[in-house]
């Protein structure tokens, strides 16, 4: 199926499968991971903040505890609150002489007021020391304190008229404890009120909504001061805070998904428990994460879309270039070899375009070579036919002449003229070879046999004026060569060598096998030779077309056949010096 798709669709398909979908999946996973990380960081931060608040609260509540310990054993306070004063004047003097409570309030910013309640009707309430009234005895904080000598921490409303100060102190977390006086068989109740501003300031910098509650569920401190004095139920946390001591909980606060971190502390020497509660809305934490995730997702999608457009553009350009190359190949397939590819670029397609041009050029060159080879073969065939025609034209009634020569030879033999009979036999043999014009190739040994017959006839004619020598390498005996390729050279040496020269002319024919595996043929004579100018004329003649020059037919015929069969490098090589003779050589490859 994929192999049937177009290239651009393949690229887009694989881009979507291999890149886009995995990136989107990874983006979703990373987004969720980022969201979870944001939540975990928020939980860790809230937990750390609660621990920090817990530590700070320990430190702030230690001051009221230490002051209560000092007052617990304060003898001056013991005498002051247990003395029966007969008059207001004496009571006033006693109050003026005892300033410890006011000094503690002024000295420590952690506390806002110190109150002491005892059953002594002679006392009056001066906002520090007050007698116990029946209404006070009914208060929860008083009854708890009188049960034992433990320290209690609790929220005390300012609505209580018996503890309200002219300043109207609001929402006070207070230390309440019993102070026994065994000598007087009495006990008083000490109340140390914590400075509300100190508690609220401790939570003011918190990033999440944080509150501190007592065991009755009253909010004693909060990041939002307006919550102080209300119960935790008004905060609508959604879980039973009183039943939880410590942990991280997921719930709904005011119908919103939120995390609640609860921790518990017991102040020093106290039996009361205070709980620190930090609440943060999940949406508020994830809003920044969602914004970053959405921004990242938009960026990823934008990059993927841009990459998709680029992939589509590149695939389209690549497909168009390939289609152009395909159309050019089709033109070549239809026989148009003049096509030139002009596809730009150095990439693989550009290389294919250049290779295509090289291929077309190579095909044109091969076709040209084939045409030249065919023309050469046609020329060779025509030349061979012309040679055959010339040979046949030069043979006037060859069968009649051959029969006549055979009659002459028999008559000469009967009369005892053996030499004449042998010459006639050689001439007949030579003529028979000439009649075999149908063969294109003949072994060298047959060519040598014909040359030997020709030389014997010429020696019969010229007698002592002609001497010849044939040197023949047996390894070249079966090498096939065009017929009558050596005989015209020998004939040329005999005819022109004996011309105008007195004395004996020596003709030698050497056929050897060279180291280059070529057959070398050398025909030499020591006749009259020729001048350099004449040699140049002859070389020019044998290389011209036949119709331009009628002389030197034999040499020209040999030259043309050698060049047509074996190439120009295997043509005739002629050297001659006047009065010294002539040397004609050529070579042919042994494998041919």
Rosetta blueprint (number, residue, H / E / L):
1 X L
2 X H
3 X H
4 X H
5 X L
6 X L
7 X H
8 X H
9 X H
10 X H
11 X H
12 X H
13 X H
14 X H
15 X H
16 X H
17 X H
18 X H
19 X H
20 X H
21 X H
22 X H
23 X H
24 X H
25 X H
26 X H
27 X H
28 X H
29 X H
30 X H
31 X H
32 X H
33 X H
34 X H
35 X H
36 X H
37 X H
38 X H
39 X H
40 X H
41 X H
42 X H
43 X H
44 X H
45 X H
46 X H
47 X H
48 X H
49 X H
50 X H
51 X H
52 X H
53 X H
54 X H
55 X H
56 X H
57 X H
58 X H
59 X H
60 X H
61 X H
62 X H
63 X H
64 X H
65 X H
66 X H
67 X H
68 X H
69 X H
70 X H
71 X H
72 X H
73 X L
74 X L
75 X H
76 X H
77 X H
78 X H
79 X H
80 X H
81 X H
82 X H
83 X L
84 X L
85 X L
86 X L
87 X L
88 X H
89 X H
90 X H
91 X H
92 X H
93 X H
94 X H
95 X H
96 X H
97 X H
98 X L
99 X L
100 X H
101 X H
102 X H
103 X H
104 X H
105 X H
106 X H
107 X H
108 X L
109 X L
110 X L
111 X E
112 X E
113 X E
114 X E
115 X E
116 X E
117 X E
118 X E
119 X L
120 X L
121 X L
122 X L
123 X L
124 X L
125 X L
126 X L
127 X L
128 X L
129 X E
130 X E
131 X E
132 X L
133 X L
134 X H
135 X H
136 X H
137 X H
138 X L
139 X L
140 X H
141 X H
142 X H
143 X H
144 X H
145 X H
146 X L
147 X L
148 X L
149 X L
150 X L
151 X E
152 X E
153 X E
154 X E
155 X E
156 X E
157 X L
158 X L
159 X L
160 X L
161 X L
162 X L
163 X L
164 X L
165 X L
166 X L
167 X L
168 X L
169 X L
170 X L
171 X L
172 X E
173 X E
174 X E
175 X E
176 X E
177 X E
178 X E
179 X E
180 X E
181 X E
182 X H
183 X H
184 X H
185 X L
186 X E
187 X E
188 X E
189 X E
190 X E
191 X E
192 X E
193 X E
194 X E
195 X L
196 X H
197 X H
198 X H
199 X H
200 X H
201 X H
202 X H
203 X H
204 X H
205 X L
206 X L
207 X L
208 X L
209 X E
210 X E
211 X E
212 X E
213 X E
214 X L
215 X L
216 X L
217 X L
218 X E
219 X E
220 X E
221 X E
222 X E
223 X L
224 X L
225 X H
226 X H
227 X H
228 X L
229 X L
230 X L
231 X E
232 X H
233 X H
234 X H
235 X H
236 X L
237 X L
238 X L
239 X L
240 X L
241 X H
242 X H
243 X H
244 X L
245 X L
246 X L
247 X E
248 X E
249 X E
250 X E
251 X E
252 X E
253 X E
254 X L
255 X L
256 X E
257 X E
258 X E
259 X E
260 X E
261 X E
262 X E
263 X E
264 X E
265 X E
266 X L
267 X L
268 X L
269 X L
270 X E
271 X L
272 X L
273 X L
274 X E
275 X E
276 X E
277 X E
278 X E
279 X E
280 X E
281 X E
282 X H
283 X H
284 X H
285 X H
286 X H
287 X H
288 X H
289 X H
290 X H
291 X H
292 X H
293 X H
294 X H
295 X H
296 X H
297 X H
298 X H
299 X H
300 X H
301 X H
302 X H
303 X H
304 X H
305 X H
306 X H
307 X H
308 X H
309 X H
310 X H
311 X H
312 X H
313 X H
314 X H
315 X H
316 X H
317 X H
318 X H
319 X H
320 X H
321 X H
322 X H
323 X H
324 X H
325 X H
326 X H
327 X H
328 X H
329 X H
330 X H
331 X H
332 X H
333 X H
334 X L
335 X L
336 X L
337 X L
338 X L
339 X L
340 X L
341 X L
342 X L
343 X L
344 X L
345 X L
346 X L
347 X L
348 X H
349 X H
350 X H
351 X H
352 X H
353 X H
354 X H
355 X H
356 X H
357 X H
358 X H
359 X H
360 X H
361 X H
362 X H
363 X H
364 X H
365 X H
366 X H
367 X H
368 X H
369 X H
370 X H
371 X H
372 X H
373 X H
374 X H
375 X H
376 X H
377 X H
378 X H
379 X H
380 X H
381 X H
382 X H
383 X H
384 X H
385 X H
386 X H
387 X H
388 X H
389 X H
390 X H
391 X H
392 X H
393 X H
394 X H
395 X L
396 X L
397 X L
398 X H
399 X H
400 X H
401 X H
402 X H
403 X H
404 X H
405 X H
406 X H
407 X H
408 X H
409 X H
410 X H
411 X H
412 X H
413 X H
414 X H
415 X L
416 X L
417 X L
418 X H
419 X H
420 X H
421 X H
422 X H
423 X H
424 X H
425 X H
426 X H
427 X H
428 X H
429 X H
430 X H
431 X H
432 X H
433 X H
434 X H
435 X H
436 X L
437 X L
438 X L
439 X L
440 X L
441 X L
442 X E
443 X E
444 X H
445 X H
446 X H
447 X H
448 X H
449 X H
450 X H
451 X H
452 X H
453 X H
454 X H
455 X H
456 X H
457 X H
458 X H
459 X H
460 X H
461 X H
462 X H
463 X H
464 X H
465 X H
466 X E
467 X E
468 X E
469 X E
470 X E
471 X E
472 X E
473 X L
474 X H
475 X H
476 X H
477 X L
478 X L
479 X L
480 X E
481 X E
482 X L
483 X L
484 X L
485 X L
486 X L
487 X H
488 X H
489 X H
490 X H
491 X H
492 X H
493 X H
494 X H
495 X H
496 X H
497 X H
498 X H
499 X L
500 X L
501 X L
502 X L
503 X L
504 X L
505 X E
506 X E
507 X E
508 X E
509 X E
510 X E
511 X E
512 X E
513 X E
514 X L
515 X L
516 X L
517 X L
518 X E
519 X E
520 X E
521 X E
522 X E
523 X E
524 X E
525 X E
526 X L
527 X L
528 X L
529 X L
530 X L
531 X L
532 X H
533 X H
534 X H
535 X H
536 X H
537 X H
538 X H
539 X H
540 X H
541 X H
542 X H
543 X L
544 X L
545 X L
546 X H
547 X H
548 X H
549 X L
550 X L
551 X L
552 X L
553 X H
554 X H
555 X H
556 X H
557 X H
558 X H
559 X H
560 X H
561 X H
562 X H
563 X H
564 X H
565 X H
566 X H
567 X L
568 X H
569 X H
570 X H
571 X L
572 X L
573 X E
574 X E
575 X E
576 X E
577 X E
578 X L
579 X L
580 X L
581 X E
582 X E
583 X E
584 X E
585 X E
586 X E
587 X E
588 X E
589 X E
590 X L
591 X L
592 X L
